[in-house]
Amino acid sequence: MIRIELLCREIKRLTDDYYKCENTVIKEQIYQDVKLLSEGLFLSELPDYMLDER
């Protein structure tokens, strides 16, 4: 449960940074980080039997 909370907090923090950022290169890096963490959050919610199939 803690890892989900940490992922959510980090995604929120990065999303805030994304909208405040004016540098397009850094903004793209932040976007990629949000995307990666979002995928991690999705995978953390999958049942264990679905993760074993990968």
Backbone as CSV, one residue per row, in Angstrom:
resi,resn,N_x,N_y,N_z,CA_x,CA_y,CA_z,C_x,C_y,C_z
1,MET,0.827,-1.201,0.000,0.000,0.000,0.000,0.870,1.264,0.000
2,ILE,1.970,1.225,0.709,2.831,2.401,0.789,3.405,2.751,-0.585
3,ARG,3.781,1.741,-1.368,4.375,2.050,-2.679,3.373,2.748,-3.588
4,ILE,2.079,2.379,-3.477,1.051,3.039,-4.274,0.930,4.500,-3.859
5,GLU,0.951,4.734,-2.566,0.867,6.108,-2.055,2.063,6.932,-2.525
6,LEU,3.245,6.339,-2.488,4.444,7.046,-2.945,4.376,7.353,-4.438
7,LEU,3.915,6.392,-5.218,3.771,6.626,-6.653,2.795,7.769,-6.918
8,CYS,1.683,7.762,-6.220,0.674,8.817,-6.414,1.223,10.190,-6.048
9,ARG,1.931,10.263,-4.933,2.514,11.548,-4.514,3.538,12.052,-5.521
10,GLU,4.366,11.130,-6.028,5.390,11.533,-6.990,4.760,11.954,-8.319
11,ILE,3.731,11.254,-8.757,3.038,11.634,-9.989,2.417,13.018,-9.827
12,LYS,1.803,13.276,-8.689,1.211,14.598,-8.436,2.280,15.688,-8.437
13,ARG,3.398,15.426,-7.760,4.478,16.411,-7.700,5.032,16.700,-9.099
14,LEU,5.257,15.640,-9.871,5.778,15.820,-11.223,4.778,16.522,-12.131
15,THR,3.500,16.226,-11.956,2.467,16.889,-12.758,2.457,18.388,-12.466
16,ASP,2.578,18.750,-11.205,2.665,20.170,-10.840,3.893,20.813,-11.489
17,ASP,5.034,20.109,-11.425,6.268,20.616,-12.042,6.098,20.771,-13.550
18,TYR,5.410,19.831,-14.157,5.203,19.853,-15.606,4.481,21.134,-16.030
19,TYR,3.428,21.470,-15.320,2.641,22.650,-15.704,3.351,23.963,-15.378
20,LYS,4.281,23.944,-14.451,5.032,25.152,-14.104,6.267,25.349,-14.988
21,CYS,6.720,24.278,-15.606,7.983,24.305,-16.352,7.818,25.015,-17.694
22,GLU,8.791,25.838,-18.025,8.771,26.548,-19.306,9.796,26.001,-20.294
23,ASN,10.729,25.178,-19.817,11.758,24.584,-20.659,11.192,23.325,-21.311
24,THR,11.113,23.325,-22.646,10.470,22.207,-23.345,11.228,20.887,-23.193
25,VAL,12.539,20.943,-23.097,13.326,19.712,-22.936,13.044,19.092,-21.568
26,ILE,13.081,19.899,-20.532,12.806,19.413,-19.184,11.355,18.966,-19.065
27,LYS,10.467,19.702,-19.709,9.046,19.357,-19.685,8.821,17.974,-20.298
28,GLU,9.515,17.660,-21.373,9.405,16.339,-22.004,9.945,15.248,-21.076
29,GLN,11.033,15.537,-20.375,11.585,14.565,-19.426,10.608,14.310,-18.281
30,ILE,9.984,15.370,-17.792,8.988,15.226,-16.723,7.817,14.392,-17.230
31,TYR,7.384,14.653,-18.451,6.282,13.894,-19.042,6.617,12.405,-19.105
32,GLN,7.828,12.085,-19.524,8.247,10.685,-19.600,8.273,10.047,-18.210
33,ASP,8.698,10.792,-17.210,8.703,10.286,-15.828,7.278,10.010,-15.345
34,VAL,6.363,10.923,-15.626,4.964,10.740,-15.229,4.389,9.511,-15.923
35,LYS,4.683,9.375,-17.189,4.194,8.232,-17.959,4.722,6.916,-17.375
36,LEU,5.998,6.861,-17.059,6.614,5.662,-16.499,6.022,5.324,-15.126
37,LEU,5.888,6.324,-14.274,5.314,6.087,-12.946,3.843,5.685,-13.036
38,SER,3.114,6.238,-13.991,1.713,5.865,-14.181,1.592,4.404,-14.597
39,GLU,2.481,3.959,-15.465,2.482,2.551,-15.862,2.818,1.661,-14.666
40,GLY,3.765,2.105,-13.837,4.103,1.360,-12.629,2.930,1.276,-11.673
41,LEU,2.192,2.370,-11.550,1.012,2.389,-10.696,-0.039,1.422,-11.226
42,PHE,-0.245,1.419,-12.524,-1.196,0.495,-13.140,-0.800,-0.948,-12.864
43,LEU,0.471,-1.269,-13.068,0.938,-2.638,-12.859,0.853,-3.052,-11.401
44,SER,1.025,-2.115,-10.491,0.963,-2.452,-9.066,-0.460,-2.801,-8.645
45,GLU,-1.433,-2.401,-9.425,-2.833,-2.684,-9.112,-3.317,-3.996,-9.727
46,LEU,-2.517,-4.600,-10.619,-2.934,-5.855,-11.252,-2.853,-7.000,-10.250
47,PRO,-3.767,-7.959,-10.365,-3.680,-9.135,-9.506,-2.381,-9.907,-9.802
48,ASP,-1.863,-10.594,-8.801,-0.603,-11.319,-8.941,-0.625,-12.335,-10.083
49,TYR,-1.749,-13.020,-10.303,-1.788,-14.037,-11.347,-1.615,-13.419,-12.729
50,MET,-2.008,-12.159,-12.913,-1.833,-11.513,-14.217,-0.380,-11.100,-14.425
51,LEU,0.309,-10.780,-13.358,1.712,-10.395,-13.464,2.573,-11.601,-13.796
52,ASP,2.182,-12.789,-13.348,2.952,-14.014,-13.611,2.931,-14.394,-15.079
53,GLU,1.920,-13.950,-15.820,1.806,-14.291,-17.243,2.810,-13.549,-18.107
54,ARG,3.405,-12.506,-17.614,4.327,-11.690,-18.415,5.622,-12.334,-18.554
